[in-house]
């Protein structure tokens, strides 16, 4: 295989919202920037076909005290977040600047001429999200990145970070179409690699790519960061979402309706009829409602938009399209599903791999020269855009203070990856990526899923290790595309192993981490559960947020 | 499985092949009608449909496993449909 050396100041791994914003800012500050994106940056990441909502704090609207605004968010959209408040303060010191930049660059952030706040809110209380027309946001942002001088390299999956001493000095990328690896020499690396899907069985287990984010965010950044020695936190804390059954899409706050049970009774006390200004906040307060009602025999639950006006129906369709849900809109139209007549069943979506790369308010991780933004550091579009910008800003400042590293010091890492690729491509038979991925999803769902006691966790971990061994010695890739998928599965296995290890160590029940053997929530463990690789061990500790 | 290309309309411009982040059209030959090599990896985000310059040349079929479940009406007091069963007498 070909080995290509590519040099830059700042390497952005992942061309989603965070990675592209990082690239724009770093390039504006004079850095030589490359974005390595495993797909096509114009259509990648959670924001690929749009978003319609952006958390932002505007003093003229929300008052001069940001703390009340942050409190309201913690009751609603950021209800499950386990992160330091300083991070949220840093986000909202900058978010509105990002909104104005986006508007200037051509993303309609106030299509009606005024900031329109709607959704994600309790009636009568502070509204925290503006509605914006994000359908073409990636096109605009990619154009802006190129205009700023950043170079985008598509079809490159970054697989390992390169370290020298306490610094990250580059990364290794695998081309997903051509037989080559790229050795990136970079003074700073920014991980904007998104969420972790495909770790657990999805909404429709037989089809792994039915997922609100698209199917290729496989925790690559956190896996690479961990292997390089960076700190992760709360890996044992999974996330869930809520939305239409069985077509997995996000935008639960875009629906103008009321969540109702099988008898038509509203699940929450917040709205009793479709309300475009607020949506039905019960879905953020309790994403588990469909599952809980199901268990009590009171399901199914429905998103009931019947009774909404024609104007509301047009409004909702318009915003679904900007949220990226045109596939869902087309499907409903093709099948004759009319939200004005038909209540639509909603499901609690299955577990999704949790954990974050530890990053501070400057997007710095625990390794020098390594930054993280977006869903790898904290989720949501506003956080991705804002911390993406911040990470580019921080990285551009950093590169002026260091010399470039010598990637030949990492020759063993480079040769190891090449050997792994040769093995995967060289086998004539064996489990392919899909078989391995399904086996992993089984063990995660059954043993690190909704019920986690010590014996179950230990059994699952031991089985996962056997799967890992088989993957390392037998998995095969008949072509370069499936090679990329195999590498994704290897990252998922690393994240999965960490989920078991950290779940065993958090001896309490908190959020979706359900330990019936420790059924209480321990106030002393209201801490970030940090983990770092040292040799072969996962070394863990607890730190105040 | 999705996506579906109409060979009579497709002009083989490769825009769909290039835009797809999941690389569902992997292995297609340049300037020939694309091959849908990995239809099960389609995530229904319409990148290909948006990129295609010829209306109708490409569209996304939604697999049965992803069909939206919905209620016939919002009259919750009336059960949905008649199961058409009859009990046997003892």
Interface residues (C-beta under 8 A of the other chain):
Chain A: X38 X39 X40 X42 X43 X44 X48 X49 X155 X176 X177 X204 X206 X207 X208 X209 X210 X211 X214 X215 X216 X244 X245 X246 X247 X248 X260 X262 X263 X264 X300 X302 X304 X306 X307 X324 X326 X327 X328 X330 X331 X332 X334 X335 X337 X341 X342 X343 X344 X345 X479 X481
Chain B: X18 X19 X20 X21 X22 X23 X26 X27 X37 X38 X40 X41 X42 X43 X44 X45 X46 X47 X50 X60 X62 X63 X65 X66 X67 X68 X69 X70 X71 X72 X73 X74 X76 X77
